[in-house]
Amino acid sequence: MNNQRYYGQFILRARIFAVLFAGIFLIPPAHAQEETRQAIDNRFLLIFDTSADMKKRVPMVQKALDNLFVTSMDGQLQPGNSIGVWTFDQNLRLGQAPLQYWVPAEAATMTANIASFVGKQHYGKTTHFEALQPLLNQVVEGSERLTVLIFCDGEAPVNGTPYDAGINQMFQQRLAAQKKARQPFIIVMRAQFGQYVGCTVDFPPDQVDFPDFPPLPEPPPPPAPTNQAPVSTPPPPAPSVVVPSLIIVGTNVNANVPANPPPPAPKPTNAPPPIVPVAQTNVIAAPPTNIVMQTNILSASSSKSSGLGSGGALAIGGIFSIAAAALGIFVWFRIRKTDSSLITRSMNDRK
């Protein structure tokens, strides 16, 4: 029994903890959604004329307020929008009614509070827009989005707004009709980011028209992440190679490179081939007739190359023949003398 009781208490506590845990994690998303809706501060300002003539129109003013709040001002009021209340005649009075924030579920209560506040005002002076406009312009300059509704009798001209001429013209055209019906004029002016952007003059019991706001500017792009890798710069281009200009000669194409020069042609010469001297030897050899042959060949080639006539050639050949013969005889006697000297020396050695 105790175990079951303990188990039941444990389950109950677990359920309570689960509900609290879910509530903790569900609140931030709801808060984030509310912050998203309130990214642009959308404000409403209700201004009531408390001149003597407006006292007769208080019931119609209260009825117009009911119609406006029932429809959430034609869908313009969004949850969380602020609603302020001013009054003026020859002087401007503010701060008498607390600033409220629109909650659709409390629309009836909020409407009754504002209507009651309007009915309790003291009416007895004339209207002067000069008392209203300076401070109103300051509020316009400091608001992101502002909707101003002015409930007035139309007896005094409006000044200090970009729409003075149009508003005053509508006053003149509808002043008698609105006064007879004990209906107020409702001036709706809108401002965005410190500038007036639209205005309408409405005549209850007709529906109140709200000028449209211009489109909001595009949000700035998100900042680039700081941990982004640096963008690599491309390597510098490789230095360009200057190619020598081409020289075209005939059908050969060379890249400005000189060709190998041809080997020089052998120069013709008329000099005789060199005579190799014959080394001395103990062997007796026959007379060197080959010298005469070479001489004759040289003489013949010389006669051809020198361009002499046949007679000159024969004369030169004869001279060379005699010289060759004399040379041969000289060599023969020289060899013989050498041999005899060698024999005599050997005989002396024997003795």
C-alpha positions as CSV (number, residue, x, y, z in Angstrom):
1,M,0.0,0.0,0.0
2,N,2.8,2.4,0.8
3,N,4.5,1.6,-2.4
4,Q,1.4,2.4,-4.4
5,R,0.9,5.6,-2.6
6,Y,4.6,6.6,-3.1
7,Y,4.3,5.7,-6.8
8,G,1.2,7.8,-7.2
9,Q,2.9,10.8,-5.6
10,F,5.9,10.3,-7.9
11,I,3.7,10.3,-11.0
12,L,1.9,13.5,-9.9
13,R,5.1,15.3,-9.3
14,A,6.5,14.2,-12.6
15,R,3.4,15.6,-14.4
16,I,3.7,18.9,-12.6
17,F,7.4,19.1,-13.5
18,A,6.6,18.3,-17.2
19,V,4.0,21.1,-17.3
20,L,6.4,23.6,-15.8
21,F,9.2,22.5,-18.1
22,A,6.9,22.9,-21.2
23,G,5.8,26.3,-20.0
24,I,9.3,27.5,-19.7
25,F,10.2,26.5,-23.2
26,L,6.9,27.7,-24.8
27,I,7.1,31.3,-23.4
28,P,10.1,32.4,-25.4
29,P,8.6,31.6,-28.8
30,A,5.4,33.5,-28.0
31,H,7.5,36.4,-26.9
32,A,9.6,36.2,-30.1
33,Q,6.4,36.3,-32.2
34,E,5.2,39.4,-30.3
35,E,8.5,41.1,-30.9
36,T,8.3,40.2,-34.6
37,R,4.8,41.9,-34.8
38,Q,6.2,44.9,-33.0
39,A,9.2,45.3,-35.2
40,I,7.6,48.6,-36.4
41,D,6.2,50.8,-33.7
42,N,2.6,51.5,-34.8
43,R,1.0,54.2,-32.6
44,F,-2.5,55.7,-32.5
45,L,-3.3,59.1,-31.1
46,L,-6.9,60.3,-30.4
47,I,-7.3,64.1,-30.1
48,F,-10.7,65.6,-29.0
49,D,-11.8,69.2,-29.4
50,T,-13.4,70.5,-26.2
51,S,-14.9,73.7,-27.6
52,A,-18.4,74.8,-26.6
53,D,-20.0,73.7,-29.8
54,M,-18.6,70.1,-29.4
55,K,-20.6,69.6,-26.2
56,K,-23.7,68.9,-28.2
57,R,-21.9,66.4,-30.3
58,V,-20.5,64.3,-27.5
59,P,-23.1,61.4,-27.9
60,M,-22.2,61.1,-31.6
61,V,-18.5,61.2,-30.8
62,Q,-19.0,58.3,-28.3
63,K,-21.0,56.4,-31.0
64,A,-18.2,56.9,-33.5
65,L,-15.7,55.6,-31.0
66,D,-17.8,52.4,-30.6
67,N,-17.9,51.8,-34.3
68,L,-14.1,52.4,-34.6
69,F,-13.1,50.0,-31.9
70,V,-15.6,47.3,-32.8
71,T,-14.0,47.0,-36.2
72,S,-10.4,47.5,-34.7
73,M,-10.4,50.8,-36.7
74,D,-11.1,49.0,-39.9
75,G,-8.5,46.4,-39.2
76,Q,-5.8,48.9,-38.7
77,L,-5.3,48.3,-34.9
78,Q,-3.0,45.3,-34.2
79,P,-2.4,43.7,-30.8
80,G,0.1,45.7,-28.8
81,N,-0.4,49.0,-30.6
82,S,-0.4,52.0,-28.3
83,I,-3.3,54.4,-28.0
84,G,-2.9,57.9,-26.6
85,V,-5.5,60.5,-25.8
86,W,-5.2,64.3,-26.0
87,T,-7.7,67.2,-25.6
88,F,-7.4,70.8,-26.8
89,D,-9.4,74.0,-27.2
90,Q,-7.3,77.1,-26.7
91,N,-4.8,75.0,-24.9
92,L,-3.4,71.6,-25.3
93,R,-3.9,69.0,-22.5
94,L,-2.2,65.6,-22.4
95,G,-1.5,63.0,-19.8
96,Q,-5.0,63.1,-18.4
97,A,-5.8,59.7,-19.8
98,P,-3.4,56.8,-19.4
99,L,-1.6,55.3,-22.4
100,Q,-3.3,52.0,-23.4
101,Y,-2.2,49.1,-25.5
102,W,-4.7,47.4,-27.8
103,V,-6.0,44.0,-26.7
104,P,-8.9,42.8,-28.9
105,A,-10.4,40.8,-26.1
106,E,-10.7,44.0,-24.0
107,A,-12.1,46.2,-26.8
108,A,-15.4,46.9,-25.0
109,T,-13.7,48.0,-21.8
110,M,-11.2,50.2,-23.6
111,T,-14.0,51.8,-25.6
112,A,-16.1,52.5,-22.5
113,N,-13.1,54.1,-20.7
114,I,-12.3,56.5,-23.6
115,A,-16.0,57.4,-24.1
116,S,-16.3,58.1,-20.4
117,F,-13.3,60.3,-20.4
118,V,-14.6,62.3,-23.4
119,G,-18.0,62.8,-21.6
120,K,-16.3,64.2,-18.5
121,Q,-14.4,67.0,-20.2
122,H,-15.2,70.7,-19.7
123,Y,-16.6,72.3,-22.9
124,G,-16.8,76.0,-23.1
125,K,-14.1,77.7,-25.2
126,T,-13.3,78.0,-28.9
127,T,-10.9,75.9,-30.9
128,H,-7.3,76.9,-31.8
129,F,-5.2,74.5,-33.8
130,E,-2.2,76.7,-33.1
131,A,-2.1,75.2,-29.6
132,L,-2.1,71.6,-31.0
133,Q,0.1,71.6,-34.1
134,P,3.6,72.3,-32.8
135,L,3.7,69.4,-30.3
136,L,1.9,67.1,-32.8
137,N,4.5,67.8,-35.4
138,Q,7.2,66.8,-32.9
139,V,5.4,63.5,-32.2
140,V,5.2,62.9,-36.0
141,E,8.9,63.4,-36.4
142,G,9.7,60.9,-33.6
143,S,7.3,58.1,-34.8
144,E,7.9,55.2,-37.1
145,R,4.2,54.9,-37.8
146,L,1.6,57.2,-36.4
147,T,-2.2,57.4,-37.0
148,V,-3.8,60.6,-35.7
149,L,-7.6,61.0,-35.4
150,I,-8.9,64.5,-34.6
151,F,-12.5,64.9,-33.5
152,C,-13.5,68.6,-34.0
153,D,-16.4,70.8,-34.9
154,G,-14.8,72.4,-38.1
155,E,-15.4,75.9,-36.9
156,A,-11.7,76.9,-36.7
157,P,-9.3,76.5,-39.7
158,V,-6.4,74.0,-39.5
159,N,-2.9,75.2,-40.0
160,G,0.6,73.7,-39.6
161,T,0.0,70.5,-41.7
162,P,0.7,69.7,-45.4
163,Y,-3.1,69.3,-45.9
164,D,-4.4,72.7,-44.5
165,A,-6.0,73.9,-47.7
166,G,-7.8,70.6,-48.4
167,I,-9.1,70.2,-44.9
168,N,-10.3,73.8,-44.6
169,Q,-12.1,73.4,-47.9
170,M,-14.0,70.4,-46.7
171,F,-14.9,72.2,-43.5
172,Q,-16.6,75.0,-45.5
173,Q,-18.5,72.5,-47.7
174,R,-19.9,70.3,-44.9
175,L,-19.9,72.7,-41.9
176,A,-23.7,73.3,-41.9
177,A,-24.7,69.7,-42.5
178,Q,-22.5,68.4,-39.7
179,K,-23.6,71.0,-37.3
180,K,-27.3,70.3,-38.0
181,A,-26.8,66.6,-37.5
182,R,-24.7,67.3,-34.4
183,Q,-22.0,65.1,-35.9
184,P,-18.2,65.8,-35.6
185,F,-15.6,66.0,-38.3
186,I,-13.0,63.3,-38.0
187,I,-9.6,64.1,-39.5
188,V,-7.3,61.1,-40.1
189,M,-3.7,61.8,-40.7
190,R,-0.9,59.3,-41.1
191,A,2.9,59.6,-40.8
192,Q,5.7,57.2,-41.3
193,F,9.3,57.7,-40.3
194,G,8.8,61.3,-39.4
195,Q,6.9,62.4,-42.5
196,Y,3.2,62.9,-43.2
197,V,2.0,60.4,-45.8
198,G,-1.8,60.8,-46.1
199,C,-4.9,62.5,-44.8
200,T,-8.7,62.1,-45.0
201,V,-11.6,64.2,-43.7
202,D,-14.6,61.9,-42.7
203,F,-18.2,62.7,-41.8
204,P,-19.9,60.4,-39.3
205,P,-22.1,58.5,-39.3
206,D,-20.3,57.5,-42.6
207,Q,-17.5,55.0,-42.3
208,V,-14.1,56.4,-41.5
209,D,-11.4,55.9,-44.2
210,F,-7.8,55.4,-43.3
211,P,-5.1,56.4,-45.9
212,D,-2.7,53.6,-46.7
213,F,0.9,53.6,-45.5
214,P,3.5,53.4,-48.1
215,P,5.4,50.1,-48.3
216,L,8.2,49.7,-45.8
217,P,11.7,49.8,-47.1
218,E,13.5,46.5,-47.6
219,P,15.5,45.4,-44.5
220,P,19.3,45.7,-44.9
221,P,21.1,42.5,-45.9
222,P,22.5,40.5,-43.0
223,P,26.2,41.2,-42.2
224,A,28.7,38.8,-43.6
225,P,29.8,36.1,-41.1
226,T,33.1,37.0,-39.4
227,N,34.4,33.4,-39.6
228,Q,34.2,33.3,-43.3
229,A,37.3,32.1,-44.9
230,P,39.2,34.8,-46.7
231,V,38.7,34.8,-50.4
232,S,41.8,33.5,-52.0
233,T,43.3,35.8,-54.6
234,P,44.3,34.2,-57.9
235,P,48.0,33.8,-58.4
236,P,49.7,36.4,-60.5
237,P,49.9,35.5,-64.2
238,A,53.1,33.9,-65.4
239,P,55.4,36.3,-67.1
240,S,54.9,36.3,-70.8
241,V,57.7,34.9,-73.0
242,V,58.7,37.1,-75.8
243,V,58.9,35.0,-78.9
244,P,61.4,36.4,-81.5
245,S,59.8,37.6,-84.7
246,L,59.8,35.2,-87.6
247,I,61.8,35.8,-90.7
248,I,60.5,34.1,-93.8
249,V,63.1,33.6,-96.5
250,G,62.0,31.5,-99.4
251,T,60.3,28.4,-98.1
252,N,62.3,28.1,-94.9
253,V,61.0,29.6,-91.7
254,N,63.5,30.3,-89.0
255,A,63.0,31.9,-85.6
256,N,65.6,34.6,-86.1
257,V,68.3,32.0,-85.5
258,P,71.3,32.1,-87.9
259,A,72.0,28.9,-89.7
260,N,75.2,27.0,-89.4
261,P,77.7,28.4,-91.9
262,P,78.8,25.9,-94.6
263,P,82.3,24.6,-94.3
264,P,84.8,26.7,-96.3
265,A,85.7,25.3,-99.8
266,P,89.2,24.1,-100.1
267,K,91.4,26.6,-101.8
268,P,93.1,25.3,-104.9
269,T,96.9,25.4,-104.8
270,N,99.7,24.8,-107.3
271,A,102.3,23.9,-104.7
272,P,103.8,20.4,-105.2
273,P,103.2,17.8,-102.7
274,P,105.8,17.7,-100.0
275,I,108.9,15.5,-100.7
276,V,109.5,13.0,-98.0
277,P,113.3,12.6,-97.4
278,V,114.6,9.1,-97.6
279,A,116.4,7.9,-94.5
280,Q,120.0,6.6,-94.9
281,T,120.3,2.8,-94.8
282,N,123.1,0.1,-95.2
283,V,120.9,-1.5,-97.9
284,I,121.9,-0.6,-101.4
285,A,118.7,0.3,-103.3
286,A,118.1,0.9,-106.9
287,P,118.0,4.5,-108.1
288,P,114.8,6.2,-107.1
289,T,113.1,6.3,-110.4
290,N,109.8,7.3,-108.7
291,I,111.1,10.8,-108.1
292,V,111.4,11.2,-111.8
293,M,107.8,10.0,-112.2
294,Q,106.5,12.4,-109.6
295,T,108.5,15.2,-111.3
296,N,106.9,14.4,-114.6
297,I,103.5,14.3,-113.1
298,L,104.1,17.5,-111.4
299,S,105.4,19.0,-114.6
300,A,102.4,17.9,-116.5
301,S,100.0,19.3,-113.9
302,S,102.0,22.4,-113.7
303,S,101.9,22.9,-117.5
304,K,98.2,22.5,-117.5
305,S,97.6,24.8,-114.5
306,S,100.0,27.5,-115.7
307,G,98.3,27.8,-119.0
308,L,101.7,27.7,-121.0
309,G,101.9,26.4,-124.5
310,S,103.1,23.1,-125.6
311,G,106.6,24.4,-126.4
312,G,107.1,25.9,-123.0
313,A,105.9,22.8,-121.4
314,L,108.4,20.7,-123.3
315,A,111.2,23.0,-122.4
316,I,110.4,23.0,-118.7
317,G,110.0,19.2,-118.8
318,G,113.4,18.8,-120.4
319,I,115.0,20.9,-117.7
320,F,113.4,18.9,-115.0
321,S,114.5,15.7,-116.7
322,I,118.2,16.8,-116.8
323,A,118.0,17.9,-113.2
324,A,116.5,14.6,-112.2
325,A,119.2,12.7,-114.0
326,A,121.9,14.7,-112.4
327,L,120.3,14.1,-109.1
328,G,120.2,10.4,-109.7
329,I,123.9,10.2,-110.7
330,F,124.8,12.2,-107.6
331,V,122.9,10.0,-105.3
332,W,124.4,6.9,-107.0
333,F,128.0,8.1,-106.6
334,R,127.2,9.0,-103.0
335,I,125.9,5.6,-102.1
336,R,128.9,3.9,-103.8
337,K,131.4,6.1,-102.0
338,T,129.8,5.2,-98.7
339,D,129.8,1.5,-99.5
340,S,133.5,1.6,-100.4
341,S,134.4,3.4,-97.2
342,L,132.5,0.8,-95.2
343,I,134.4,-2.1,-97.0
344,T,137.8,-0.4,-96.5
345,R,137.0,0.1,-92.8
346,S,136.0,-3.5,-92.3
347,M,139.2,-4.7,-93.9
348,N,141.3,-2.5,-91.7
349,D,139.4,-3.9,-88.7
350,R,140.5,-7.4,-89.7
351,K,144.1,-6.4,-89.8
